[in-house]
Each structure stands twice: as C-alpha cells, then as structure tokens.
Amino acid sequence: MIAIEGLTKIYGRRTALDHASFEVPKGEIFGFVGPNGAGKTTTLRILAGLLEPTAGRAFVDGADVIQRPDLVHERLGYMPDFFGVYDQLSAVEYLDFYAACYRQPKARRKKIADDLLELVGLSDRRNQLVDTLSRGLKQRLCLARALVHDPAVLLLDEPASGLDPRARVEMREILKELQTMGKTIVISSHILPELTELCTMVGIIDQGRIRATGPVHDVIRQLTIGRRLRITVLGQKEEAIAVLRPLSAIHEATMVNGAIEAAFEGDEATAASILQTLIAAGIKVSGFNQLEGGLEDAFLKATAENVG
C-alpha cells in the first residue's frame, strides 16, 4: 500500500533522508518513530506529494507520488503536526468546506460531515465554533478533515501531540476503528509505549536512515536480544545461580531484590529449556517471568550507534 525506495532528501549541506526504504502493507498501522530532526516529517511530506525528493521513489496505493500526484491526493489523507483551522466556522461548516475542496458533490457533503462527526465523537459539537474547541477536540476534527474524501491511506504526523491522557486514549480508539474500516495508517509519534499497543508495524528512523522496520514485536525481539528472566526460588538461590551460569544461553545471573535476574539470548523455547534445567536440578522454582524490553528499549538500541 505504501512503498519508499532509496528515498533521499538534501537541504543544502544537510541530508534529511538518506536512502530510506520501507513498505507498509494494506490495513496496517505503522508507527514511524525517531528523534526530532530524524526525517519523519520529511518522509510524510514526500508521501503526501508536498515535497519532492532529491532521489528515490515513493508510492501510495500503487501511485508514484512524483509522476501521479493527482492519484496520490485522491487516495491519501494527511494530518500535519501543525494544522491551520478556520476559527470562525462551526465544526460542520469546517468539514463541509473541505469536502467541497475535494470536489465532493453538494448533495453528499452533509452526510459526509454527519458521518465523520459521529466517527470522531463530535456530533454534539457540530454547531460549535472551531475556535472554542479544546486541543483534543480540534485534533479529532482535523482527523475527520483528512477523511472527507474517504482515502485508503492516512498519514498522521504526531496526532497525539499535546493531548492529555484521556484524549490520547480516545484518539487511539478512533484509529483502531479506522483500521477495522480497512484504512492503512502511518503515525509518527514520540509516545512509544502507546505505539506498542496501537501499531501492528514500526519503523525506526535516525539521522535520515531507517534503522529497523517490521512487525512491532519482531523489531522488539531483534533489537533486545539480551532478554532477561526474573526467577524466584524457595531457598537454594546460590544453587540456582550455580546451575544457570554455565548454560550457554545465559550471559549473566545475579540476585536483584531477592530474586534472580538472568540475561539470556534466545526465544521462548530457550526460556522453557532454562526452566526445565532448573527443575531437573532439583531447584524449587516459584516464579519464572520474562522481562522483555519494549519499544523504548528497541528504539534506544537502534539509535545507540549515533549517540555522542
């Protein structure tokens, strides 16, 4: 649904994108993460047809963003990180205006606005002036604006920026609903724990280069290879450590707050084998949990080589 190939963008002496490549299949929610200045917004603007790349190609639903920007604009909805609103319009007038900009027939515009206001939970605010809406409600209205032409793909640049926790949860639920409607969604965000819950795929970008991309939990596993186990035993702590340390999968085993924490390399089958070895040695194991790193750990690992 989305593909970029060797995408490069140079501003003077600064390279904002450096041969970036990734794909987002249909129906996925793709979290695009990276520090400020990493190239996230540049990538989204190129995909939206608002910026020409220095080199490389980008496609949205099969349409080349350079050669067929008209098709891209039909198939894509873009919500920028900073958006202009017409403060003196009501919410319904605002959506009607943008539906007209996308040449939606006048006879259909009222239904489009009504349906979108219901989708984003603003039906009861339809006649309220945009200027009087809270930031969270404005974010929802601008998401609705990006949907007036029923695009197949959504690009959302920091959609939860500045929102309070409740508003972020509400935004997340709306995005999940859009996924069930078949939309392909790309979200750039710094709120990594929430992306883990929401996104099905992730791409990590730093200094214009894609550092990792793929299904969220695959990326986490790849980048947090040295996973940890927290093991509690009934007495026999020194004996358990003596059993663990010689194992080839174990990098380190130490006592932490009354339990054993063991760094290991491997997958779930490796962890199961470690547990079986402890039990076979007569160790009475009362607790055995994996302490797998999250997206934040994966992000730090992917960008660590560029620190300093």
C-alpha positions as CSV (number, residue, x, y, z in Angstrom):
1,M,0.0,0.0,0.0
2,I,2.9,2.3,0.8
3,A,6.4,1.8,-0.5
4,I,9.5,4.0,-0.5
5,E,12.7,3.1,-2.3
6,G,16.0,4.7,-1.7
7,L,14.3,8.0,-0.7
8,T,16.8,10.8,-0.2
9,K,16.2,14.5,0.6
10,I,19.1,17.0,0.8
11,Y,18.6,20.6,2.1
12,G,21.8,22.5,1.2
13,R,24.5,20.6,3.1
14,R,22.1,18.7,5.3
15,T,20.8,15.3,4.4
16,A,17.4,14.9,5.9
17,L,16.7,11.5,4.3
18,D,19.5,9.1,3.4
19,H,18.4,6.3,1.0
20,A,15.4,5.4,3.2
21,S,13.4,2.3,2.2
22,F,10.4,0.5,3.8
23,E,7.0,-0.9,2.9
24,V,3.6,-0.8,4.7
25,P,1.1,-3.4,3.6
26,K,-2.6,-2.7,3.3
27,G,-4.5,-2.5,6.6
28,E,-1.5,-2.0,8.9
29,I,-1.0,0.7,11.5
30,F,2.6,1.7,11.0
31,G,4.4,3.6,13.8
32,F,7.1,5.8,12.5
33,V,9.5,6.8,15.3
34,G,12.6,8.8,15.6
35,P,14.1,11.7,17.5
36,N,13.4,15.3,16.4
37,G,15.1,16.0,13.0
38,A,15.4,12.3,12.2
39,G,13.4,12.7,8.9
40,K,9.9,11.6,9.9
41,T,8.0,14.7,8.8
42,T,10.1,15.0,5.6
43,T,9.2,11.4,4.7
44,L,5.5,12.1,5.3
45,R,5.5,15.3,3.3
46,I,7.1,13.5,0.4
47,L,4.5,10.7,0.6
48,A,1.8,13.4,0.7
49,G,3.1,14.9,-2.5
50,L,4.0,18.2,-0.7
51,L,7.8,17.8,-1.1
52,E,10.0,16.5,-3.9
53,P,12.7,14.0,-3.0
54,T,16.3,14.6,-4.2
55,A,16.4,10.9,-5.2
56,G,14.5,7.8,-4.8
57,R,10.8,6.9,-5.3
58,A,7.7,6.7,-3.2
59,F,4.3,5.1,-3.9
60,V,0.9,5.3,-2.3
61,D,-1.6,2.6,-3.2
62,G,0.4,2.0,-6.4
63,A,0.6,5.6,-7.5
64,D,4.0,7.3,-7.9
65,V,4.0,10.4,-5.7
66,I,6.1,12.3,-8.3
67,Q,4.6,11.1,-11.5
68,R,0.9,10.9,-10.4
69,P,0.3,13.4,-7.5
70,D,-3.3,13.7,-8.6
71,L,-3.9,10.0,-7.8
72,V,-2.0,10.2,-4.6
73,H,-4.1,13.2,-3.4
74,E,-7.2,11.1,-4.1
75,R,-6.0,8.1,-2.2
76,L,-4.4,9.8,0.8
77,G,-5.4,11.8,3.8
78,Y,-2.7,13.9,5.6
79,M,-2.9,15.3,9.1
80,P,0.2,17.5,9.6
81,D,1.8,18.2,13.0
82,F,0.7,21.8,12.8
83,F,-2.5,22.5,11.1
84,G,-4.5,25.6,10.2
85,V,-8.1,25.9,11.2
86,Y,-10.8,28.4,10.3
87,D,-11.7,29.5,13.8
88,Q,-15.0,31.3,12.9
89,L,-16.5,28.2,11.2
90,S,-18.5,25.7,13.1
91,A,-17.3,22.1,13.1
92,V,-19.9,21.0,10.5
93,E,-19.1,24.1,8.3
94,Y,-15.4,23.3,8.5
95,L,-15.9,19.7,7.2
96,D,-18.3,20.9,4.5
97,F,-15.7,23.4,3.3
98,Y,-13.0,20.7,3.0
99,A,-15.4,18.3,1.4
100,A,-16.1,21.0,-1.2
101,C,-12.3,21.4,-1.7
102,Y,-12.1,17.7,-2.6
103,R,-15.0,18.2,-5.1
104,Q,-17.5,16.1,-3.2
105,P,-21.0,16.6,-4.6
106,K,-23.0,19.2,-2.6
107,A,-25.8,16.6,-2.2
108,R,-23.4,14.3,-0.3
109,R,-21.5,16.8,1.8
110,K,-24.0,16.9,4.6
111,K,-23.9,13.1,5.0
112,I,-20.1,13.1,4.8
113,A,-19.9,15.7,7.6
114,D,-22.5,14.0,9.7
115,D,-20.9,10.6,9.4
116,L,-17.4,11.9,10.2
117,L,-18.6,13.9,13.2
118,E,-20.1,10.8,14.5
119,L,-17.0,8.8,13.9
120,V,-14.8,11.1,15.8
121,G,-17.3,11.7,18.6
122,L,-18.2,15.3,17.7
123,S,-21.8,15.1,16.7
124,D,-22.9,17.1,19.8
125,R,-20.3,19.8,18.8
126,R,-21.4,20.1,15.2
127,N,-22.5,23.8,15.6
128,Q,-19.7,24.8,17.9
129,L,-17.2,27.3,16.6
130,V,-13.8,25.7,15.9
131,D,-12.1,28.4,17.9
132,T,-13.9,27.3,21.1
133,L,-12.9,23.6,20.8
134,S,-10.2,22.2,23.1
135,R,-7.0,21.0,21.5
136,G,-8.1,17.4,21.8
137,L,-11.3,18.1,20.0
138,K,-9.5,20.1,17.3
139,Q,-7.2,17.1,16.8
140,R,-10.3,14.9,16.2
141,L,-11.8,17.5,13.9
142,C,-8.6,17.6,11.8
143,L,-8.6,13.9,11.6
144,A,-12.1,14.0,10.3
145,R,-10.9,16.6,7.8
146,A,-8.3,14.2,6.5
147,L,-11.1,11.7,5.8
148,V,-13.6,13.8,3.9
149,H,-12.7,12.1,0.6
150,D,-12.6,8.6,2.0
151,P,-8.9,8.0,1.4
152,A,-7.3,4.5,1.6
153,V,-4.2,5.7,3.4
154,L,-3.8,8.1,6.3
155,L,-0.6,9.9,7.2
156,L,-0.7,11.3,10.7
157,D,2.2,13.5,11.9
158,E,2.2,13.5,15.8
159,P,-1.6,13.1,16.1
160,A,-1.4,12.8,19.9
161,S,0.9,15.8,20.4
162,G,-0.2,18.0,23.3
163,L,-3.1,15.8,24.2
164,D,-3.9,14.8,27.8
165,P,-4.0,11.0,28.7
166,R,-7.8,10.7,28.2
167,A,-7.7,12.5,24.8
168,R,-4.9,10.2,23.7
169,V,-6.9,7.1,24.6
170,E,-9.9,8.5,22.7
171,M,-7.7,9.2,19.7
172,R,-6.3,5.7,19.9
173,E,-9.7,4.1,19.8
174,I,-10.7,6.2,16.8
175,L,-7.6,5.0,14.9
176,K,-8.4,1.4,15.8
177,E,-11.9,1.8,14.4
178,L,-10.4,3.3,11.2
179,Q,-8.2,0.2,10.9
180,T,-11.2,-2.0,11.1
181,M,-12.7,0.0,8.2
182,G,-9.7,-1.1,6.1
183,K,-7.6,2.1,6.3
184,T,-3.8,1.9,6.1
185,I,-2.4,4.3,8.7
186,V,1.1,5.8,9.2
187,I,1.6,7.5,12.5
188,S,4.7,9.5,13.5
189,S,5.0,9.8,17.3
190,H,7.3,10.1,20.3
191,I,4.8,8.4,22.6
192,L,6.5,4.9,22.3
193,P,4.5,2.9,24.9
194,E,1.2,3.8,23.2
195,L,2.6,2.9,19.7
196,T,3.3,-0.6,21.1
197,E,-0.3,-1.0,22.0
198,L,-1.7,0.6,18.8
199,C,0.6,-0.2,15.9
200,T,1.0,-3.5,14.1
201,M,4.3,-2.4,12.4
202,V,7.0,0.0,13.3
203,G,9.9,1.8,11.5
204,I,12.7,3.4,13.4
205,I,14.5,6.3,11.7
206,D,17.5,8.2,12.9
207,Q,19.6,10.8,11.1
208,G,17.6,10.2,7.9
209,R,18.3,6.4,7.9
210,I,15.9,3.6,8.5
211,R,17.4,1.6,11.4
212,A,14.8,-1.1,11.8
213,T,11.3,-1.9,10.3
214,G,8.8,-4.7,10.6
215,P,6.1,-6.1,12.9
216,V,6.3,-4.4,16.3
217,H,7.1,-7.4,18.4
218,D,9.6,-8.7,15.8
219,V,11.5,-5.4,15.9
220,I,11.5,-5.5,19.7
221,R,12.8,-9.1,19.7
222,Q,15.5,-8.3,17.2
223,L,16.8,-5.3,19.0
224,T,16.5,-6.6,22.6
225,I,18.3,-9.9,22.0
226,G,19.8,-9.9,25.5
227,R,16.4,-10.5,27.2
228,R,16.1,-11.1,30.9
229,L,14.4,-13.6,33.2
230,R,13.2,-13.0,36.7
231,I,13.3,-16.2,38.7
232,T,12.2,-16.7,42.3
233,V,13.1,-19.9,44.1
234,L,12.3,-21.4,47.5
235,G,15.8,-21.1,49.2
236,Q,18.5,-22.6,47.0
237,K,19.4,-19.2,45.5
238,E,23.1,-19.9,45.3
239,E,22.4,-23.4,43.9
240,A,20.1,-22.0,41.3
241,I,22.7,-19.4,40.2
242,A,25.3,-22.2,40.0
243,V,23.0,-24.1,37.7
244,L,22.3,-21.1,35.5
245,R,25.8,-19.6,34.9
246,P,27.3,-22.5,33.0
247,L,24.4,-22.6,30.5
248,S,25.4,-21.3,27.0
249,A,22.3,-19.2,26.7
250,I,22.9,-17.3,29.9
251,H,25.1,-14.2,29.8
252,E,24.7,-13.2,33.4
253,A,22.8,-14.4,36.5
254,T,22.7,-12.2,39.7
255,M,20.5,-11.5,42.7
256,V,18.2,-8.5,42.4
257,N,15.8,-7.6,45.2
258,G,15.5,-11.1,46.5
259,A,15.1,-12.8,43.1
260,I,17.4,-14.0,40.4
261,E,17.7,-12.0,37.2
262,A,19.3,-13.8,34.3
263,A,20.2,-12.2,31.0
264,F,19.8,-14.7,28.2
265,E,19.9,-14.9,24.4
266,G,17.1,-16.9,22.7
267,D,13.4,-17.2,22.3
268,E,10.5,-18.7,24.3
269,A,11.8,-22.2,23.7
270,T,15.2,-21.2,25.2
271,A,13.4,-19.8,28.2
272,A,11.5,-23.1,28.6
273,S,14.7,-25.1,28.4
274,I,16.3,-23.0,31.1
275,L,13.3,-23.6,33.4
276,Q,13.4,-27.3,32.7
277,T,17.1,-27.4,33.6
278,L,16.4,-25.7,36.9
279,I,13.7,-28.2,37.8
280,A,15.8,-31.2,36.7
281,A,18.5,-29.9,39.1
282,G,16.0,-30.1,42.0
283,I,15.6,-26.3,42.3
284,K,12.1,-25.3,43.6
285,V,11.1,-22.6,41.2
286,S,8.1,-20.5,42.5
287,G,8.2,-17.7,39.9
288,F,9.6,-17.5,36.3
289,N,8.9,-14.5,34.1
290,Q,10.5,-12.9,31.1
291,L,11.3,-9.2,31.3
292,E,11.2,-8.4,27.6
293,G,12.3,-5.0,26.6
294,G,9.7,-2.7,25.0
295,L,9.7,-0.4,22.0
296,E,11.6,2.2,24.0
297,D,14.4,-0.3,24.6
298,A,14.4,-1.2,20.9
299,F,14.5,2.5,19.9
300,L,17.5,3.2,22.2
301,K,19.3,0.1,20.8
302,A,18.6,1.0,17.2
303,T,19.9,4.6,17.6
304,A,22.7,3.9,20.1
305,E,25.5,3.9,17.5
306,N,24.7,7.5,16.7
307,V,24.8,8.8,20.3
308,G,27.8,11.0,21.2
